[in-house]
Amino acid sequence: MGKKKDNKESKEINDQDINQQESQEVSVEEQLKQEHSQEKDKFLRLFAEFENYKKRTSRERIELFKTANEDLMTVLLPILDDFDRALNEIRKASDEDKELLRGVELINNKLRNSLAQKGLSVIEAKAGDVFDVELHEAITQIPAPSDDLKGKIIDVLEQGYKLGEKVIRYPKVVIGQ
């Protein structure tokens, strides 16, 4: 009877040890699953962050290429204005010297075509157009010569230009009051 009791106690102890080992194995397994899911989540977040970084830098690079010439274009705008003034004066001054006028027009057209190929375009503004705050820069207001010119452009002092879709200089206008 003593042996049976000892066997029974040792069997109970063994069962308890096995249960403890199983619970430890289960807890270790759960712990490993939890660590695995945490690492997987961290990996997915890092991967998503990297993808967002690639997209953002790609967009920035495209935007940079679109407007890379912006500084150069803004420096050339006064030269375009000078060409316009020179052409107007040559047209006024001499009717006989058509060759000079033709030569300056050729150079002007070549320069404008080259800049247009790089994305520069003129913002159309002419006398009689409705003044738009988002498209025009009002330099001054004068009394309108007629009632139909109130709130409209009377004169364009400087042309405006866009590089791609970005306005790099607004047209400077005089508006009727």
C-alpha positions in Angstrom: 0.0 0.0 0.0 2.9 2.3 0.7 4.2 1.7 -2.8 0.8 2.4 -4.4 0.6 5.6 -2.4 4.1 6.6 -3.4 3.3 5.7 -7.1 0.1 7.7 -6.9 1.9 10.7 -5.5 4.7 10.5 -8.0 2.2 10.1 -10.8 0.4 13.2 -9.5 3.7 15.1 -9.3 4.6 14.0 -12.8 1.1 15.1 -14.0 1.6 18.5 -12.3 5.1 18.8 -13.9 3.7 17.9 -17.3 0.9 20.4 -16.9 3.4 23.1 -15.8 5.6 22.2 -18.8 2.6 22.3 -21.2 1.5 25.6 -19.7 5.0 27.0 -20.0 5.3 25.7 -23.6 1.9 27.3 -24.4 2.9 30.5 -22.8 6.3 30.4 -24.6 4.4 29.6 -27.8 2.0 32.5 -27.2 4.9 34.8 -26.4 6.7 33.9 -29.6 3.5 34.4 -31.6 3.0 37.8 -30.0 6.7 38.8 -30.7 6.2 37.5 -34.2 3.1 39.6 -34.8 4.9 42.7 -33.3 7.8 42.3 -35.6 5.6 41.7 -38.5 3.6 44.9 -37.7 6.9 46.8 -37.3 8.1 45.5 -40.6 4.8 46.5 -42.4 4.9 50.0 -40.9 8.5 50.4 -41.9 7.8 49.1 -45.4 4.8 51.5 -45.8 6.9 54.4 -44.5 9.6 53.6 -47.1 7.0 53.4 -49.9 5.6 56.8 -48.8 9.2 58.2 -48.8 9.8 56.9 -52.3 6.5 58.4 -53.6 7.2 61.8 -51.9 10.7 62.1 -53.3 9.5 61.1 -56.7 6.9 63.8 -56.6 9.5 66.3 -55.4 11.9 65.4 -58.1 9.2 65.8 -60.8 8.2 69.1 -59.3 11.9 70.2 -59.3 12.3 69.3 -62.9 9.2 71.2 -63.8 10.4 74.4 -62.1 14.1 73.9 -62.2 14.4 76.8 -64.7 12.3 79.1 -62.7 15.2 81.3 -61.5 16.6 81.6 -65.0 13.2 82.4 -66.4 12.6 85.2 -63.9 15.9 86.7 -64.8 15.0 86.6 -68.5 11.6 88.2 -68.1 12.9 91.8 -68.0 14.9 91.0 -71.2 11.6 89.9 -72.9 10.1 93.2 -71.8 13.0 95.1 -73.2 12.6 93.3 -76.5 8.9 94.3 -76.6 9.8 98.0 -75.9 12.6 97.9 -78.6 10.2 96.4 -81.2 7.6 99.1 -80.5 10.2 101.9 -80.8 11.7 100.5 -84.0 8.2 100.3 -85.5 7.5 103.9 -84.5 10.9 105.3 -85.5 11.6 104.1 -88.9 9.4 103.0 -91.7 12.4 102.8 -94.0 14.6 100.5 -91.9 12.6 97.3 -92.3 15.7 95.1 -92.2 16.5 96.2 -88.6 12.9 95.5 -87.5 12.9 92.1 -89.2 16.2 91.2 -87.6 15.1 92.1 -84.1 11.8 90.3 -84.7 13.6 87.1 -85.7 15.8 87.2 -82.6 12.8 88.0 -80.4 10.8 85.1 -81.9 13.7 82.7 -81.6 14.1 83.6 -77.9 10.4 83.3 -77.2 10.1 79.9 -79.0 13.1 78.5 -77.0 11.5 79.7 -73.7 8.1 78.3 -74.8 9.8 74.9 -75.3 11.0 75.0 -71.8 7.4 75.7 -70.5 7.2 79.5 -70.4 3.9 80.9 -71.5 2.3 84.4 -71.5 -0.7 85.1 -69.3 -3.1 86.8 -71.7 -4.2 90.2 -70.4 -5.4 93.0 -72.6 -7.4 96.2 -72.3 -11.1 95.6 -71.8 -10.7 92.3 -70.0 -12.3 91.9 -66.6 -9.9 92.4 -63.8 -9.3 89.1 -61.9 -7.5 89.4 -58.5 -6.2 85.9 -58.8 -4.7 86.5 -62.3 -3.7 90.1 -62.4 -1.7 92.6 -60.2 -3.3 96.0 -60.1 -0.7 98.7 -60.1 -3.1 101.7 -60.0 -6.7 102.7 -60.5 -7.7 105.5 -62.7 -11.2 107.0 -63.5 -12.7 104.8 -66.2 -12.9 106.6 -69.6 -16.4 105.0 -70.0 -18.9 103.2 -67.8 -18.3 99.9 -69.5 -14.6 99.9 -68.5 -15.3 100.2 -64.7 -13.6 97.3 -63.0 -11.9 96.3 -66.2 -8.3 96.5 -67.4 -7.5 99.9 -68.9 -3.8 99.2 -69.7 -1.3 96.4 -69.3 2.1 97.7 -68.0 3.9 94.3 -67.9 3.0 90.9 -69.3 2.6 88.1 -66.9 4.2 84.6 -67.4 3.6 81.1 -66.3 6.2 78.3 -66.1 4.2 75.1 -66.6 1.2 75.7 -64.4 2.9 78.0 -61.9 2.6 81.7 -62.2 6.1 83.3 -62.0 5.0 86.9 -62.7 1.5 88.3 -62.6 0.5 90.8 -65.3 0.7 94.3 -64.0 -2.3 96.3 -65.0 -4.1 99.6 -64.6 -7.8 99.2 -63.9 -10.8 101.5 -64.3 -12.6 102.9 -61.3 
